[in-house]
Amino acid sequence: MNGALRAFFKLRPKLPAKMFGRRAVLPAAALLLLAPPLLFFTGQDFYLDLLTRALILAIAALSLNLLVGCGGMVSLGHAAYIGIGAYSVGIPAHYGVHDGALHLALAVSLSAAFAFLTGAVCLRTRGLYFILITLAFSQMLYFTLVSIDAYGADDGLVITRRSSFPGLQLEHALVLYYCVFAALALFLFGMRRLMHARFGRVLLGCRHNRARMRALGFDAYRHQLACYVLSGAVCGVAGFFLGNFTDFVSPAMLDWTRSAELLFMVIIGGAGALFGPLVGAAVFLVLAELLSGITLHWHLLFGALLIALVLRGQLFTRG
């Protein structure tokens, strides 16, 4: 390895500022661990469901953050992997197969396969074209599922029984929550390790200057495709949990508006920030609940807040 490469790998990844410092991590983790039992045993099922949904969406946003914040690839088709993960639960359950290991394996493998096939094409493009082609592939899958009457078409599928694992009953709200929490913690740890490893540094280099990375001898396309596949597989896990959480799957999970919501979460939390997806998912759900209680047209208010947030970030960047 020449001197330029050695100097490059000595650099620490320059990620955006963290949403909160290390001192806040342990209290936040303790709150997420201890609050659910209190909510469950005091009959606050609504808040427990809200917290579970936030963590599931945080996993999905974390996978998109890997693309946007680390790889510089803005996708508007990420909801496709949520749908694949959810249908990996719904379709087998429709035939009476409730093996959780099989459901999870299908969610991960099918999501990774779809990401590999579509990413091989999408990554031949850049900028706006990349955004539009990811959207096109997602909508193709959406309309395919809408047209399949055997699986409910627009009406979707009701999951009468959740995925079953030996010793784990996902039917219980607390068990499902802690499974989601464990998965999120594992992915956060993996994300942190990944971004400080050689692969992550190459991704960051490709994000800033692909031509320079190619000149240094790295295959930018292969690294970004691997990132794309990994992101899709992680999002498939989020879809697996969402299908079990809602006890229902439908093509609406794949709609482009769901992809936009995930992108909002990444932007709100800070693209590239390790805990950004968790913060973004929490803020998004809280704002959605508060604003929907004010007006049916809460999306208009939320859009205005998002625009203000982006403009504020641009002002700070220029400053």
C-alpha positions in Angstrom: 0.0 0.0 0.0 1.5 3.3 -1.0 1.9 6.4 1.1 -1.3 8.1 -0.1 -3.4 5.0 0.8 -1.8 4.8 4.3 -2.5 8.4 4.9 -6.1 8.0 3.7 -6.8 5.1 6.1 -5.4 7.0 9.0 -8.1 9.6 8.7 -11.1 9.3 10.9 -14.5 9.4 9.1 -15.8 13.0 9.0 -19.4 12.4 9.9 -21.8 15.2 10.7 -22.1 16.3 14.3 -23.9 14.0 16.7 -27.3 14.8 17.8 -26.3 14.3 21.4 -23.0 13.5 23.2 -21.9 10.2 24.7 -23.1 11.3 28.1 -26.7 11.1 26.9 -26.4 7.6 25.3 -26.6 5.7 28.6 -29.6 7.6 30.0 -31.4 7.3 26.7 -30.7 3.5 26.6 -31.8 3.1 30.2 -35.0 5.0 29.4 -35.7 2.8 26.4 -35.1 -0.3 28.5 -37.0 0.6 31.6 -40.0 2.7 30.3 -41.8 -0.1 28.3 -42.6 -2.3 31.4 -43.9 0.7 33.2 -46.1 1.6 30.2 -47.3 -2.0 29.8 -48.2 -2.6 33.5 -49.9 0.8 33.8 -52.1 0.1 30.8 -50.5 2.8 28.6 -50.6 0.5 25.5 -50.8 3.4 23.1 -47.4 4.9 24.2 -45.8 1.4 24.2 -47.0 0.9 20.6 -45.7 4.4 19.6 -42.3 3.6 21.1 -42.2 0.2 19.3 -43.1 1.8 16.0 -40.5 4.5 16.5 -37.7 1.9 17.0 -38.9 -0.1 13.9 -38.8 3.1 11.8 -35.5 3.9 13.3 -34.1 0.7 11.9 -35.5 1.5 8.5 -34.1 5.1 8.7 -30.7 3.7 9.9 -30.5 1.6 6.7 -31.3 4.6 4.6 -28.8 6.7 6.5 -26.1 4.3 5.5 -26.9 5.2 1.9 -27.5 8.9 2.3 -25.2 9.9 5.1 -22.3 7.6 4.4 -22.6 6.6 0.7 -24.1 9.9 -0.6 -26.8 8.0 -2.4 -30.3 9.6 -2.0 -33.0 7.0 -2.6 -36.7 7.5 -2.9 -37.5 3.8 -3.2 -36.4 2.5 0.2 -40.0 1.6 1.3 -39.8 -1.3 -1.1 -37.6 -3.2 1.3 -40.0 -2.5 4.2 -42.7 -4.0 2.0 -40.6 -7.0 1.1 -39.8 -7.7 4.7 -43.5 -7.3 5.7 -44.7 -9.6 2.9 -42.1 -12.2 3.9 -44.2 -12.5 7.1 -47.6 -12.1 5.5 -47.5 -14.5 2.6 -46.1 -17.5 4.5 -48.6 -16.8 7.3 -51.3 -16.7 4.7 -50.4 -20.4 4.0 -50.2 -21.3 7.7 -46.4 -21.1 7.9 -45.4 -19.1 11.1 -41.8 -20.1 11.5 -40.0 -16.8 12.5 -36.6 -18.0 11.4 -38.0 -18.6 7.9 -39.8 -15.3 7.8 -36.6 -13.4 8.9 -34.4 -15.3 6.4 -36.9 -14.5 3.6 -37.0 -10.8 4.6 -33.2 -10.5 4.6 -32.5 -12.6 1.5 -35.2 -11.2 -0.7 -34.5 -7.7 0.3 -30.8 -8.2 -0.4 -31.6 -9.8 -3.8 -33.9 -7.0 -4.8 -31.3 -4.5 -3.8 -28.6 -6.3 -5.7 -30.6 -6.5 -8.9 -31.9 -3.0 -8.8 -28.7 -1.4 -7.4 -26.7 -2.9 -10.2 -28.7 -0.7 -12.5 -29.4 2.3 -10.3 -25.7 2.8 -9.5 -24.9 3.4 -13.1 -26.7 6.7 -12.7 -26.0 9.8 -10.5 -27.9 12.6 -8.9 -31.5 13.2 -9.9 -31.5 10.2 -12.2 -30.5 7.9 -9.3 -33.3 9.3 -7.2 -35.9 8.7 -10.0 -34.8 5.2 -10.9 -34.9 4.0 -7.3 -38.4 5.5 -7.1 -39.3 3.7 -10.4 -38.2 0.3 -9.2 -40.1 0.7 -5.9 -43.3 1.7 -7.7 -42.9 -1.2 -10.1 -43.0 -3.5 -7.1 -45.8 -1.6 -5.5 -48.0 -2.0 -8.6 -47.1 -5.6 -8.9 -48.4 -6.3 -5.4 -51.5 -4.2 -6.1 -52.3 -6.5 -9.1 -52.0 -9.8 -7.2 -55.5 -10.7 -6.0 -54.3 -13.9 -4.3 -52.6 -11.7 -1.6 -55.3 -9.2 -1.2 -54.2 -6.7 -3.8 -55.0 -3.2 -2.5 -56.8 -4.6 0.6 -53.6 -6.4 1.8 -53.3 -9.4 4.1 -54.3 -9.8 7.7 -51.7 -11.7 9.8 -53.7 -13.8 12.2 -50.6 -15.1 14.0 -47.2 -13.5 14.4 -43.8 -15.1 13.6 -42.9 -17.7 16.2 -39.4 -18.4 17.6 -38.4 -21.0 20.1 -38.8 -19.4 23.5 -40.1 -16.1 22.1 -43.7 -15.0 21.8 -43.9 -12.0 19.5 -47.6 -11.9 20.3 -46.6 -10.3 23.6 -46.1 -6.5 23.2 -43.1 -6.4 25.5 -41.3 -9.3 23.8 -41.8 -7.7 20.4 -40.5 -4.4 21.8 -37.3 -5.9 23.3 -36.6 -7.9 20.1 -36.8 -4.6 18.1 -34.7 -2.8 20.7 -32.0 -5.6 20.5 -32.0 -5.5 16.7 -31.6 -1.7 16.7 -28.8 -1.8 19.2 -27.0 -4.4 17.1 -27.4 -2.4 13.9 -26.2 0.8 15.7 -23.1 -1.1 16.9 -22.5 -2.5 13.5 -23.0 0.9 11.8 -20.4 2.4 14.1 -17.9 -0.4 13.5 -18.5 -0.3 9.8 -17.9 3.4 9.4 -14.6 3.2 11.3 -13.5 0.2 9.2 -11.8 0.3 5.8 -15.0 -0.3 4.0 -16.7 2.7 5.6 -13.8 5.0 4.9 -13.9 4.0 1.2 -17.6 4.7 1.1 -17.0 8.2 2.6 -14.3 8.8 0.0 -16.6 7.7 -2.8 -19.2 10.1 -1.5 -16.9 13.0 -1.7 -14.8 12.2 -4.8 -15.4 9.0 -6.8 -12.8 9.9 -9.4 -10.1 10.3 -6.7 -11.0 6.9 -5.2 -10.8 5.2 -8.5 -7.4 6.9 -9.0 -6.3 5.4 -5.7 -7.2 1.9 -7.0 -10.6 1.4 -5.3 -13.6 0.0 -7.2 -16.2 2.7 -6.2 -19.1 0.8 -8.0 -18.5 -2.5 -6.1 -18.2 -0.7 -2.7 -21.4 1.3 -3.3 -23.3 -1.8 -4.5 -22.3 -3.7 -1.4 -23.5 -0.7 0.7 -26.8 -0.7 -1.3 -27.4 -4.4 -0.7 -26.5 -4.1 3.0 -28.9 -1.2 3.4 -31.7 -3.1 1.7 -31.2 -6.2 3.9 -31.3 -4.1 7.1 -34.4 -2.4 5.9 -35.9 -5.8 5.2 -35.5 -6.6 8.9 -37.5 -3.4 9.7 -40.2 -4.7 7.4 -40.2 -8.0 9.2 -40.8 -6.3 12.5 -43.4 -3.9 11.0 -45.4 -6.8 9.6 -45.5 -8.5 13.0 -46.3 -5.2 14.8 -49.2 -4.2 12.6 -50.6 -7.8 12.1 -51.3 -6.6 8.5 -49.4 -6.0 5.3 -50.5 -4.1 2.2 -49.0 -2.5 -0.9 -49.4 0.9 0.9 -46.2 0.0 2.8 -44.3 0.4 -0.4 -45.7 3.7 -1.5 -43.2 6.4 -2.4 -44.6 8.6 0.4 -43.3 6.0 2.9 -39.8 6.4 1.3 -40.1 10.2 1.6 -41.0 9.8 5.3 -37.9 7.8 5.9 -35.9 10.4 4.1 -37.5 13.1 6.4 -36.3 11.1 9.4 -32.8 11.0 8.1 -32.8 14.8 7.4 -34.3 15.6 10.8 -31.8 13.5 12.7 -28.9 14.6 10.6 -27.6 12.6 7.7 -24.6 10.6 8.7 -25.1 11.0 12.5 -25.0 7.6 14.2 -28.1 8.2 16.4 -29.8 10.5 13.8 -32.3 7.9 12.6 -33.5 7.2 16.1 -33.9 10.9 16.9 -35.5 11.6 13.5 -38.0 8.7 13.8 -39.0 9.9 17.3 -39.4 13.5 16.3 -41.4 12.5 13.1 -43.9 10.3 15.1 -44.3 12.8 17.9 -44.9 15.7 15.4 -47.3 13.5 13.4 -49.3 12.7 16.5 -49.4 16.3 17.7 -50.2 17.9 14.4 -52.8 15.3 13.4 -54.6 16.3 16.6 -54.8 19.9 15.4 -55.9 19.4 11.8 -56.5 16.7 9.2 -54.2 18.5 6.9 -51.2 18.0 9.3 -48.9 17.1 6.4 -49.0 20.8 5.3 -47.8 21.9 8.7 -45.2 19.2 8.8 -43.9 20.1 5.4 -43.6 23.8 6.5 -41.6 22.7 9.5 -39.3 20.5 7.4 -38.7 23.4 5.0 -37.8 25.7 7.9 -35.4 23.0 9.2 -33.7 22.6 5.9 -33.4 26.4 5.4 -32.0 26.8 8.9 -29.4 24.1 8.2 -28.4 25.9 4.9 -28.0 29.2 6.8 -25.7 27.5 9.4 -23.7 25.8 6.6 -23.1 29.2 4.9 -22.2 30.8 8.2 
